[in-house]
Amino acid sequence: MGGLFHLVLKQPLYNLLIWLYDVIPGADMGVAIIALTLVVKLILWPLTHSSLVSQKALQDLQPKLDALKAEHGADKEKLAKATMELYAKEKVNPLSSCLPVLLQLPVLIALYSVLSTGLTADGLVDLYPFVRNPGSINEMFAGFLDLTAKSIPLALLTGAATFVQTKMLMAKRPPKPVTPGAKDEDMLAAMNKSMTYTMPVVTAVIGAGLPAGLLLYWLTNTLASIAQQAIAFRKKS
């Protein structure tokens, strides 16, 4: 399985990275990482857009789901039936927002693996015959950032970008009506609010221990995701 993963996903992505490094003027691996991340995001855009649109549809449906909970909360069987009928009526599939994300995971894992092991000349043995071997890899981004070393400022920037992304997602959720005694819903709301602040902190802490090359990918990917969310969530005029 590992060999198939390497052959089908990791090696093609690695070759694309080196090809970008070779053809983009300046021989800057940081620029190649940014370009590779954007190319992969563009390729995966149909899946990402489908997931975001489905997520928005579920969020728009939330007030009606809350009304069903208020009406059938004590009868779980009736609530489940009414919920499925609502999904069918509104033509919303609750799993449709998850499937595209799951399909993207192998590609993202392969990209992470490429950037974990492919920033040195050791990985050049995996090049296809038609991809020119650059001979050596410039591990500096913009002439001052060592992509193989840790970078606290880049980790903080990535954490800040994660905060913006999470805040944007939470802002798109319609406010729930206050239901007296609804402890489970209150707890869920508190957890969602907590995630807005804990996720960026966790991102920055984890990022502080990663090489700058991986962080550059993470930051670029997050910024691109913010742009994609803005496109998918924008209201049609």
KESE-452021 format. One record per residue: x, y, z of N, C-alpha, C in turn. Coordinates in steps of 0.2 Angstrom, whole numbers, padded with zeros to 4 digits, always signed. Each point is the difference from the previous one (the first is absolute). Layout:
N
XYZXYZXYZ ...
//
This chain:
237
+0004-0006+0000-0004+0006+0000+0004+0006+0000 +0006+0000+0004+0004+0006+0000+0004+0001-0006 +0001-0005-0004+0003+0001-0007-0004+0002-0005 -0007-0002+0001-0005+0003-0005-0001+0007+0002 +0000+0002+0006-0001+0007+0002+0005+0005-0003 +0006-0003+0001+0006+0004-0003+0000+0000-0007 -0002-0005-0004+0000+0000-0007-0006+0004-0003 -0005+0000+0003-0006+0003-0003-0001+0008+0003 +0002+0001+0006-0001+0007+0002+0007+0004+0002 +0004-0003+0004+0006+0004+0003+0005+0001-0006 +0001-0005-0004+0005+0001-0005-0002+0005-0005 -0006+0000-0003-0003+0005-0005+0001+0007+0003 -0002+0001+0007+0000+0007+0003+0007+0002+0001 +0004-0005+0002+0007+0002+0000+0003+0003-0006 -0001-0004-0006+0002+0002-0006-0003+0007-0002 -0006+0001+0001-0003+0007-0001+0003+0005+0004 +0002-0001+0006+0004+0005+0004+0006+0001-0003 +0004-0005-0002+0007+0002-0003-0001+0003-0007 -0005-0002-0004-0001+0003-0006-0001+0008+0001 -0005+0001+0005-0001+0007+0001+0006+0004+0003 +0004-0003+0004+0006+0003+0002+0005+0001-0005 +0000-0004-0006+0005+0001-0005-0003+0005-0005 -0006+0000-0001-0003+0005-0006-0001+0007+0003 -0002+0001+0007-0001+0006+0002+0007+0004+0001 +0001+0006-0003+0006+0003+0001+0002+0002+0007 +0007-0001+0002+0002+0001+0007+0002-0006+0003 -0002-0006-0002+0002-0006+0004-0001+0001+0007 -0006+0002+0002-0002+0001+0007-0006-0006+0002 +0002-0004+0004-0004-0006+0002-0006+0003+0004 +0000+0005+0003-0005+0003+0004-0006+0002-0005 +0002+0003-0006-0004+0002-0005-0003-0006-0003 +0004-0005-0001-0003-0006-0003-0005-0004+0005 +0001+0001+0006-0005-0003+0005-0006+0004+0000 +0000+0006-0001-0006+0004+0000-0004-0001-0007 +0004-0001-0005-0003-0001-0007-0003-0007+0000 +0003-0005+0003-0002-0007+0001-0007+0000+0004 +0000+0003+0005-0006+0000+0005-0006+0003-0004 +0001+0006-0004-0005+0003-0003-0003-0004-0006 +0005-0004-0004-0002-0004-0005-0004-0006+0003 +0002-0003+0005-0004-0005+0003-0007+0002+0003 +0000+0006+0003-0006+0003+0002-0005+0001-0006 +0003+0002-0006-0004+0001-0006-0003-0006-0003 +0004-0005+0000-0002-0007-0002-0006-0003+0004 +0001+0001+0007-0005-0002+0005-0006+0005+0000 +0000+0005-0003-0005+0005+0001-0007-0003-0001 -0002-0004-0005-0006-0002-0001-0003-0004+0006 +0005-0004+0003-0002-0004+0006-0001+0005+0006 +0004+0005+0001+0000+0005+0005-0006+0004+0000 -0002+0002-0006-0006+0004-0001-0006-0004+0001 +0000-0006-0002-0006-0004+0002-0001-0001+0007 +0005-0001+0004+0000-0001+0007-0002+0007+0003 +0002+0005-0002-0001+0007+0003-0008+0002-0001 -0002-0002-0006-0007+0002-0002-0005-0005+0004 +0002-0006+0001-0004-0004+0004+0000+0002+0007 +0006+0002+0003+0000+0002+0007-0004+0007+0001 +0000+0004-0005-0004+0006+0000-0008-0002+0000 -0001-0005-0004-0007-0002+0000-0003-0002+0006 +0005-0004+0004-0002-0003+0006-0001+0006+0005 +0005+0005+0000-0001+0005+0005-0006+0004-0001 -0002+0001-0007-0006+0004-0001-0006-0004+0002 +0000-0007+0001-0005-0004+0002-0001+0000+0007 +0005+0002+0004+0001-0001+0007-0007+0003+0004 -0002+0006-0002-0006+0002+0004-0006-0005-0001 -0001-0003-0006-0005-0005+0000+0001-0006+0004 +0006-0002+0000+0002-0006+0004-0001+0002+0008 +0001+0006+0002-0001+0002+0007-0007+0000+0001 -0004+0002-0005-0007+0000+0001-0003-0008+0001 +0003-0004-0004-0002-0007+0001+0002-0003+0007 +0006+0002+0002+0002-0002+0007-0005+0002+0005 -0002+0007-0001-0005+0002+0005-0006-0003+0000 -0002-0002-0006-0007-0004-0001+0000-0007+0002 +0006-0004-0001+0000-0007+0001+0006-0002+0005 +0003+0005+0003+0006-0002+0004-0001-0006+0005 -0006-0001+0002-0001-0005+0005-0001-0007-0003 -0002+0000-0007-0001-0006-0004+0006-0001-0005 +0005-0003+0002+0006-0001-0005-0002-0003-0006 -0005-0005+0000-0002-0003-0007-0003+0005-0004 -0005+0004+0002-0004+0005-0004+0005+0005-0002 +0005+0002+0004+0005+0005-0002+0004-0002-0005 +0002-0007+0000+0005-0002-0005-0004-0001-0007 -0007-0002+0000-0004+0000-0006-0001+0007-0003 -0002+0004+0005-0001+0007-0003+0006+0003-0003 +0006-0001+0003+0006+0003-0002+0002-0003-0007 -0001-0007-0001+0002-0003-0007-0005+0003-0005 -0007+0001+0002-0005+0003-0005+0002+0007-0002 +0003+0004+0005+0002+0007-0001+0006+0000-0005 +0005-0005+0001+0006+0000-0004-0003-0002-0008 -0004-0005+0000-0003-0002-0007-0004+0006-0003 -0004+0004+0004-0003+0005-0003+0004+0006-0002 +0005+0001+0003+0005+0006-0001+0006-0003-0005 +0000-0006-0001+0005-0003-0005+0007+0001+0003 +0001-0002+0006+0006+0001+0004+0002-0006+0003 +0006-0002-0002+0003-0006+0003+0006+0001+0005 -0002-0001+0006+0005+0002+0006+0007-0003-0001 +0001-0006-0004+0006-0003-0001+0004+0003-0006 -0003+0004-0004+0003+0003-0006+0005+0005+0001 +0000+0003+0007+0005+0005+0001+0007-0004+0003 -0001-0006+0002+0006-0004+0002+0003-0004-0005 -0003-0003-0005+0003-0004-0005+0005+0003-0004 -0001+0007-0002+0005+0003-0004+0007+0001+0004 -0001+0001+0006+0005+0001+0005+0004-0006+0001 -0003-0006+0000+0003-0006+0001+0004-0002-0006 -0003+0002-0006+0003-0002-0006+0007+0004-0001 +0000+0006+0003+0006+0004-0001+0006-0002+0005 -0002-0004+0005+0005-0001+0005+0006-0004-0002 -0001-0005-0004+0006-0003-0003+0005+0004-0004 -0003+0005-0003+0005+0005-0004+0003+0004+0005 -0003+0003+0005+0003+0004+0005+0005-0003+0004 -0001-0007+0002+0005-0004+0003+0006+0000-0004 -0001-0002-0007+0006-0001-0004+0004+0007-0001 -0004+0005+0000+0003+0007-0001+0004+0001+0007 -0002-0001+0005+0003+0001+0007+0006-0005+0000 +0000-0006-0003+0006-0005+0000+0005+0003-0005 -0002+0003-0005+0005+0003-0005+0004+0005+0003 -0004+0005+0004+0004+0005+0003+0004-0002+0006 -0002-0005+0003+0004-0003+0006+0006-0003-0002 +0001-0003-0006+0006-0003-0002+0003+0002-0006 -0003+0005-0004+0002+0001-0007+0004+0007+0000 +0001+0003+0005+0004+0007+0000+0007+0000-0001 +0003-0006+0000+0007-0001-0001+0001-0004-0007 +0007+0000-0002+0002-0003-0006-0001-0008+0000 -0001-0003+0006+0000-0007+0001-0006-0003-0004 -0006+0004+0000-0006-0003-0004+0000+0001-0007 +0006+0002-0003+0000+0001-0007+0000-0006-0004 +0001-0006+0004+0000-0006-0004-0007-0002-0002 -0005+0003+0003-0007-0002-0002-0002+0004-0006 +0004+0004-0004-0002+0004-0005-0001-0005-0006 -0005+0002-0004-0002-0003-0006+0005+0002-0006 +0002-0004-0005+0005+0001-0005-0001+0007-0003 -0007+0002-0001-0001+0006-0004+0000+0006+0005 +0001+0000+0006+0001+0005+0005+0007+0002+0001 +0002+0006-0002+0008+0002+0001+0002-0001+0007 +0006-0003+0001+0003+0000+0007+0003+0007+0001 -0002+0004+0005+0004+0006+0001+0007-0001+0003 +0001-0006+0002+0007-0001+0003+0000+0001+0008 -0002+0006+0002+0000+0002+0007-0007+0004+0001 -0002+0000+0007-0006+0004+0002+0002+0006+0004 -0002+0006-0002+0001+0006+0004-0006+0000+0006 +0003-0002+0006-0005+0000+0005-0002+0006+0003 +0002+0006-0003-0002+0007+0003-0005+0003-0004 -0005+0002+0004-0006+0004-0003+0001+0007+0000 +0000+0004-0006+0001+0007+0000+0007+0002+0003 +0004-0005+0000+0007+0002+0002+0001+0000+0007 -0005+0000+0005+0001+0000+0007-0003-0005+0004 -0005-0004-0003-0003-0005+0005+0002-0007-0002 +0003-0003+0005+0002-0007-0001-0006-0005+0000 -0001-0003-0005-0006-0004+0000+0000-0006+0004 +0006-0002+0001+0001-0006+0004+0001+0001+0008 +0000+0006+0002+0000+0002+0007-0007+0002+0002 +0000+0001+0007-0007+0002+0003+0000+0007-0001 -0006+0003+0000-0002+0007+0000-0006+0002+0004 +0002+0003+0006-0005+0002+0004-0005+0006-0003 +0003+0005-0004-0004+0005-0003-0005-0003-0005 +0002-0005-0004-0004-0004-0005-0006-0004+0004 +0002-0003+0006-0005-0003+0003-0005+0004+0003 +0002+0006+0002-0005+0005+0003-0005+0003-0006 +0003+0001-0006-0004+0002-0005-0005-0006-0002 +0002-0006+0000-0004-0005-0002-0006-0001+0005 +0002+0001+0007-0005+0000+0005-0005+0006-0001 +0002+0006-0002-0004+0005-0001-0005-0001-0006 +0003-0003-0006-0004-0002-0006-0005-0005+0002 +0001-0005+0005-0004-0005+0002-0006+0004+0004 +0002+0005+0004-0006+0003+0003-0005+0004-0004 +0003+0003-0006-0004+0003-0004-0005-0005-0004 +0003-0006-0002-0004-0005-0003-0005-0003+0004 +0002-0001+0007-0005-0003+0004-0006+0005+0002 +0002+0006+0001-0005+0006+0001-0004+0001-0006 +0002-0001-0006-0004+0001-0006-0005-0006+0000 +0002-0006+0002-0005-0006+0000-0005+0001+0005 +0002+0002+0006-0005+0001+0006-0005+0006-0002 +0003+0005-0003-0005+0006-0002-0005-0002-0004 +0001-0005-0005-0005-0002-0004-0006-0004+0003 +0001-0002+0006-0005-0004+0003-0006+0004+0003 -0006-0001-0002-0005+0004+0002-0001+0000+0008 -0002+0005+0004-0001+0000+0007-0005-0005+0002 +0001-0004+0005-0006-0004+0002-0004+0003+0005 -0007-0001+0000-0004+0002+0005+0001-0002+0007 -0001+0004+0005+0002-0002+0006-0006-0005+0003 +0002-0006+0002-0005-0005+0002+0002-0001+0008 -0005+0002+0004+0002-0001+0007+0001-0007+0002 +0005-0001+0004+0002-0007+0002+0003-0004-0005 +0002+0002-0006+0003-0004-0005+0008+0000+0001 +0002-0004+0005+0007+0000+0002+0004-0003-0005 -0002-0005-0004+0004-0003-0005+0002+0006-0006 -0005+0004-0002+0001+0005-0005+0004+0005+0003 +0000+0002+0006+0004+0005+0003+0007-0002+0000 +0001-0007+0002+0007-0002+0000+0003-0001-0007 -0004-0001-0005+0002-0001-0007+0002+0007-0002 -0004+0005+0002+0002+0007-0002+0006+0003+0003 +0001-0002+0007+0006+0001+0003+0006-0003-0003 +0000-0006-0002+0005-0004-0003+0002+0003-0007 -0005+0002-0004+0001+0004-0006+0004+0006+0001 -0002+0004+0005+0003+0006+0002+0007-0001+0002 +0001-0005+0004+0007-0002+0002+0005-0002-0005 -0003-0003-0005+0004-0002-0006+0003+0005-0004 -0004+0006+0000+0002+0006-0004+0007+0002+0003 +0001-0001+0006+0006+0003+0003+0005-0006+0002 -0002-0006+0001+0005-0005+0002+0003-0003-0007 -0003+0000-0005+0003-0003-0006+0006+0004-0003 -0001+0007+0000+0006+0004-0002+0006-0001+0005 -0001-0001+0006+0005-0001+0005+0003-0006-0001 -0004-0006-0001+0003-0006-0001+0004+0000-0007 -0003+0003-0005+0004+0001-0006+0007+0003+0001 +0000+0005+0004+0006+0004+0001+0005-0004+0004 -0002-0004+0005+0004-0004+0004+0003-0006-0004 -0004-0003-0004+0002-0006-0004+0005+0003-0006 -0002+0005-0003+0004+0003-0005+0007+0002+0003 +0000+0002+0006+0007+0003+0003+0005-0006-0001 -0002-0006+0000+0004-0006+0000+0001-0003-0007 -0003+0003-0005+0001-0002-0007+0005+0004-0004 +0003-0003-0005+0004+0004-0005-0004+0005-0003 +0004+0006-0002-0004+0005-0003-0003-0002-0007 +0003-0004-0003-0003-0003-0007-0007-0002+0001 -0001-0004+0005-0007-0003+0002-0004+0006+0002 +0002+0004+0004-0004+0006+0002-0002+0005-0005 +0005+0000-0005-0002+0005-0006-0006-0004-0004 +0001-0006-0001-0006-0004-0003-0006+0001+0004 +0000-0001+0007-0006+0001+0004-0003+0007+0000 +0004+0005+0000-0002+0007+0000-0003+0001-0007 +0003-0002-0006-0003+0001-0006-0006-0003-0001 -0001-0006+0002-0006-0004+0000-0005+0003+0004 +0001+0003+0006-0005+0003+0004-0003+0006-0004 +0005+0004-0002-0002+0006-0004-0004-0001-0006 +0002-0005-0004-0004-0002-0005-0007-0003+0002 +0000-0003+0005-0007-0003+0003-0004+0006+0002 +0003+0005+0003-0004+0006+0002-0003+0003-0007 +0004+0001-0005-0003+0003-0006-0005-0005-0003 +0001-0006+0000-0005-0005-0003-0007+0000+0004 +0001+0001+0007-0006+0001+0004-0004+0006-0002 +0004+0006-0001-0003+0006-0001-0004-0001-0007 +0002-0003-0005-0003-0001-0006-0006-0005+0001 +0001-0005+0003-0006-0005+0001-0006+0003+0004 +0002+0004+0005-0005+0003+0005-0003+0006-0002 +0003+0003-0005-0003+0007-0002-0007-0001-0003 -0004+0005+0002-0007+0000-0002-0001+0002-0007 -0004-0003-0004-0001+0001-0007-0004+0007+0000 +0002+0004-0004-0003+0007-0001-0006-0001-0004 
//
